Amino acid sequence: MVLGIFDDPTRAVLASTMDACAERNRTIANNVANADTPGFRRSVVNFEDTLKDMLRDGTVNDVEQARRLKASVETDDTPSTRMDGNNVNIDREMADLARNSIEYNALVEFTRLKSGMLTTVISGGTR
């Protein structure tokens, strides 16, 4: 397979990671919305372990593998400390939301810098 100028594993991983952040944001919002729902079990997004496995195995350098990198949403079976069986801790959710926002903004900046480098190369070093 011939790769094009935009077929870059780093770009693919950045896009997949940004998608995972968006999914995490939706999941946290759902957890917060159901913080007072009796019996509700919070959900968590798993992504980083899959990315670590790909980095360790070296498959992250394959553009197609990097594009297939997806987040999964799972139910958190942590026991509830509340009488109603709900295991959402609003403070934890807000901290997770803040961390996720910082991570997403950093990914946007990395993507912008990566695109800037490509623009510099295409323009021959002049802007």
Backbone as numpy.savetxt, mean C-alpha at the origin, in Angstrom:
# Nx Ny Nz CAx CAy CAz Cx Cy Cz
10.30 -11.09 -24.41 9.46 -9.91 -24.41 10.34 -8.67 -24.41
10.01 -7.71 -25.25 10.74 -6.46 -25.32 10.08 -5.47 -24.37
10.88 -4.87 -23.51 10.36 -3.92 -22.55 10.44 -2.51 -23.12
9.42 -1.73 -22.87 9.40 -0.33 -23.30 10.04 0.55 -22.25
10.12 1.82 -22.56 10.77 2.78 -21.66 10.03 2.90 -20.33
8.73 2.62 -20.32 7.95 2.74 -19.09 7.78 1.40 -18.37
8.34 0.33 -18.93 8.28 -0.99 -18.30 9.42 -1.12 -17.31
9.21 -0.56 -16.15 10.23 -0.47 -15.12 9.70 -1.13 -13.85
10.43 -2.10 -13.30 9.94 -2.76 -12.09 9.76 -1.79 -10.92
10.61 -0.79 -10.83 10.48 0.18 -9.73 9.17 0.94 -9.86
8.85 1.37 -11.05 7.58 2.08 -11.29 6.40 1.17 -10.97
6.49 -0.09 -11.35 5.40 -1.05 -11.09 5.22 -1.29 -9.59
6.33 -1.40 -8.86 6.25 -1.60 -7.41 5.69 -0.35 -6.74
6.12 0.82 -7.17 5.58 2.06 -6.61 4.06 2.13 -6.83
3.61 1.79 -8.03 2.17 1.83 -8.32 1.42 0.81 -7.46
1.95 -0.39 -7.32 1.29 -1.41 -6.50 1.26 -1.00 -5.03
2.32 -0.37 -4.57 2.38 0.07 -3.18 1.40 1.21 -2.94
1.27 2.11 -3.91 0.28 3.18 -3.78 -1.13 2.61 -3.78
-1.38 1.60 -4.60 -2.68 0.93 -4.59 -2.96 0.29 -3.23
-1.93 -0.30 -2.63 -2.09 -0.91 -1.31 -2.41 0.15 -0.26
-1.79 1.31 -0.37 -2.09 2.42 0.56 -3.53 2.88 0.40
-4.00 2.95 -0.83 -5.39 3.35 -1.07 -6.35 2.33 -0.48
-6.03 1.05 -0.65 -6.86 -0.02 -0.07 -6.84 0.06 1.46
-5.67 0.34 2.02 -5.55 0.47 3.48 -6.38 1.65 3.98
-6.38 2.74 3.23 -7.16 3.91 3.61 -8.67 3.57 3.64
-9.13 2.86 2.61 -10.55 2.44 2.57 -10.87 1.50 3.73
-9.95 0.60 4.03 -10.16 -0.37 5.10 -10.23 0.32 6.46
-9.33 1.26 6.69 -9.32 2.01 7.95 -10.62 2.81 8.08
-11.04 3.44 6.98 -12.29 4.21 7.00 -13.47 3.31 7.36
-13.50 2.10 6.82 -14.56 1.15 7.15 -14.49 0.75 8.63
-13.28 0.54 9.14 -13.14 0.20 10.55 -13.68 1.32 11.44
-13.31 2.56 11.10 -13.77 3.71 11.88 -15.29 3.84 11.80
-15.84 3.65 10.59 -17.29 3.76 10.42 -18.04 2.72 11.24
-17.41 1.60 11.52 -18.06 0.53 12.27 -17.56 0.40 13.71
-16.93 1.45 14.20 -16.36 1.41 15.56 -17.41 1.16 16.63
-18.65 1.50 16.37 -19.71 1.30 17.36 -20.68 0.19 16.98
-20.33 -0.59 15.96 -21.18 -1.69 15.54 -20.88 -2.93 16.39
-21.87 -3.39 17.18 -21.62 -4.58 18.02 -21.18 -5.78 17.19
-20.14 -6.46 17.65 -19.65 -7.68 17.00 -18.77 -7.46 15.78
-18.60 -6.20 15.37 -17.78 -5.94 14.19 -16.33 -6.31 14.46
-15.69 -6.94 13.49 -14.28 -7.30 13.57 -13.53 -6.43 12.58
-12.52 -5.73 13.05 -11.75 -4.84 12.18 -11.04 -5.64 11.10
-10.74 -4.96 10.02 -9.99 -5.57 8.92 -8.62 -4.93 8.85
-7.68 -5.68 8.31 -6.32 -5.20 8.11 -5.89 -5.52 6.69
-4.98 -4.70 6.17 -4.45 -4.90 4.83 -3.06 -5.52 4.94
-2.87 -6.61 4.24 -1.56 -7.27 4.19 -0.95 -7.02 2.83
0.24 -6.44 2.84 0.93 -6.15 1.59 2.44 -6.26 1.77
2.94 -5.70 2.84 4.37 -5.59 3.04 5.08 -6.94 3.08
4.44 -7.95 3.68 5.08 -9.28 3.74 5.25 -9.87 2.34
4.25 -9.67 1.48 4.36 -10.16 0.11 5.48 -9.44 -0.63
5.57 -8.12 -0.42 6.65 -7.34 -1.05 8.01 -7.80 -0.54
8.13 -8.04 0.76 9.40 -8.53 1.33 9.79 -9.86 0.71
8.81 -10.75 0.54 9.08 -12.05 -0.08 9.59 -11.88 -1.51
8.97 -10.97 -2.26 9.41 -10.73 -3.63 10.81 -10.14 -3.67
11.11 -9.26 -2.74 12.46 -8.68 -2.67 13.49 -9.75 -2.33
13.15 -10.60 -1.40 14.06 -11.67 -0.99 14.30 -12.66 -2.13
13.22 -13.01 -2.85 13.32 -13.98 -3.94 13.88 -13.39 -5.22
13.92 -12.06 -5.32 14.39 -11.41 -6.52 13.34 -11.30 -7.61
12.11 -11.76 -7.35 11.07 -11.70 -8.37 10.53 -10.29 -8.56
10.85 -9.38 -7.65 10.38 -8.00 -7.77 11.02 -7.31 -8.97
12.11 -7.84 -9.49 12.77 -7.25 -10.66 12.07 -7.61 -11.97
11.11 -8.52 -11.90 10.31 -8.91 -13.06 9.10 -7.96 -13.12
8.99 -7.18 -14.19 7.93 -6.18 -14.31 6.55 -6.82 -14.17
6.33 -7.93 -14.81 5.01 -8.58 -14.75 4.71 -9.06 -13.33
5.70 -9.60 -12.64 5.50 -10.03 -11.24 5.20 -8.81 -10.37
5.93 -7.73 -10.60 5.73 -6.51 -9.81 4.33 -5.95 -10.03
3.83 -6.04 -11.24 2.48 -5.55 -11.54 1.40 -6.40 -10.87
1.69 -7.67 -10.64 0.71 -8.56 -10.00 0.72 -8.45 -8.48
1.61 -7.66 -7.95 1.70 -7.47 -6.51 0.45 -6.76 -6.01
-0.32 -7.42 -5.17 -1.60 -6.87 -4.70 -1.71 -6.99 -3.18
-2.47 -6.08 -2.62 -2.77 -6.12 -1.19 -3.94 -7.06 -0.97
-3.98 -7.66 0.21 -5.13 -8.48 0.59 -5.72 -7.94 1.88
-7.03 -8.01 1.98 -7.73 -7.53 3.18 -8.20 -8.75 3.95
-7.86 -8.77 5.23 -8.22 -9.89 6.09 -8.84 -9.39 7.38
-9.63 -10.23 8.00 -10.24 -9.90 9.28 -9.22 -10.09 10.39
-9.15 -9.12 11.27 -8.26 -9.18 12.44 -8.99 -9.95 13.54
-8.46 -11.11 13.88 -9.10 -11.95 14.89 -8.59 -11.68 16.31
-7.96 -10.52 16.50 -7.51 -10.15 17.84 -8.72 -10.11 18.76
-8.62 -10.72 19.93 -9.76 -10.71 20.85 -10.17 -9.29 21.23
-11.45 -9.11 21.41 -11.99 -7.82 21.79 -11.88 -7.62 23.29
-11.62 -6.39 23.69 -11.62 -6.05 25.12 -12.92 -5.37 25.49
-13.83 -5.27 24.54 -15.10 -4.59 24.75 -16.22 -5.59 24.99
-17.21 -5.18 25.69 -18.35 -6.04 26.00 -19.17 -6.40 24.77
-19.18 -5.52 23.76 -20.01 -5.77 22.57 -19.31 -6.64 21.52
-18.06 -7.06 21.79 -17.34 -7.94 20.87 -16.64 -7.23 19.72
-16.79 -5.93 19.62 -16.14 -5.16 18.57 -14.67 -4.98 18.95
-13.75 -5.19 18.01 -12.33 -5.07 18.34 -11.65 -3.85 17.71
-12.44 -2.85 17.32 -11.89 -1.62 16.75 -11.44 -0.71 17.89
-10.17 -0.26 17.82 -9.64 0.72 18.74 -9.43 1.99 17.93
-10.25 2.99 18.20 -10.25 4.19 17.37 -8.89 4.90 17.39
-8.19 4.86 18.51 -6.86 5.49 18.58 -5.88 4.77 17.65
-5.94 3.47 17.63 -5.07 2.69 16.73 -5.39 3.00 15.28
-6.68 3.08 14.96 -7.09 3.36 13.59 -6.59 4.74 13.14
-6.69 5.72 14.01 -6.24 7.08 13.67 -4.71 7.11 13.48
-3.99 6.37 14.31 -2.53 6.29 14.16 -2.18 5.58 12.85
-2.90 4.50 12.53 -2.67 3.78 11.27 -2.98 4.67 10.07
-4.04 5.48 10.19 -4.41 6.39 9.11 -3.33 7.44 8.88
-2.80 8.00 9.97 -1.73 9.00 9.85 -0.48 8.40 9.21
-0.09 7.21 9.66 1.08 6.54 9.10 0.88 6.23 7.62
-0.32 5.77 7.27 -0.63 5.44 5.88 -0.59 6.69 5.00
-1.07 7.80 5.50 -1.04 9.06 4.74 0.39 9.51 4.48
1.23 9.39 5.48 2.65 9.76 5.33 3.32 8.86 4.30
3.03 7.56 4.38 3.61 6.61 3.43 3.14 6.92 2.00
1.86 7.18 1.83 1.32 7.48 0.50 1.97 8.73 -0.07
2.08 9.78 0.74 2.69 11.02 0.27 4.15 10.81 -0.12
4.87 9.98 0.61 6.26 9.66 0.27 6.32 8.92 -1.07
5.39 8.00 -1.29 5.36 7.26 -2.55 5.05 8.18 -3.73
4.16 9.13 -3.51 3.86 10.10 -4.56 5.12 10.90 -4.91
5.86 11.30 -3.90 7.09 12.06 -4.12 8.14 11.21 -4.85
8.30 9.94 -4.45 9.24 9.05 -5.14 8.85 8.90 -6.61
7.56 8.75 -6.86 7.07 8.60 -8.23 7.34 9.87 -9.03
7.12 11.02 -8.42 7.38 12.30 -9.08 8.87 12.43 -9.43
9.73 12.06 -8.49 11.18 12.13 -8.74 11.60 11.15 -9.84
11.03 9.96 -9.83 11.34 8.96 -10.85 10.92 9.48 -12.23
9.75 10.09 -12.31 9.28 10.66 -13.58 10.17 11.83 -13.99
10.62 12.61 -13.03 11.51 13.73 -13.32 12.82 13.26 -13.92
13.35 12.15 -13.41 14.59 11.60 -13.96 14.38 11.17 -15.41
13.25 10.57 -15.69 12.96 10.14 -17.05 12.81 11.35 -17.97
12.15 12.38 -17.50 12.00 13.61 -18.28 13.37 14.22 -18.59
14.26 14.21 -17.60 15.61 14.75 -17.80 16.35 13.94 -18.87
16.25 12.63 -18.81 16.91 11.77 -19.80 16.34 12.03 -21.19
15.03 12.10 -21.30 14.40 12.29 -22.61 14.78 13.65 -23.20
14.85 14.66 -22.34 15.15 16.01 -22.84 16.65 16.23 -23.02
17.45 15.24 -22.75 18.89 15.36 -22.94 19.55 16.20 -21.86
18.93 16.27 -20.71 19.52 16.99 -19.58 19.11 18.45 -19.51
18.29 18.88 -20.46 17.82 20.27 -20.41 16.33 20.26 -20.16
15.85 21.30 -19.55 14.41 21.37 -19.27 13.80 22.50 -19.98
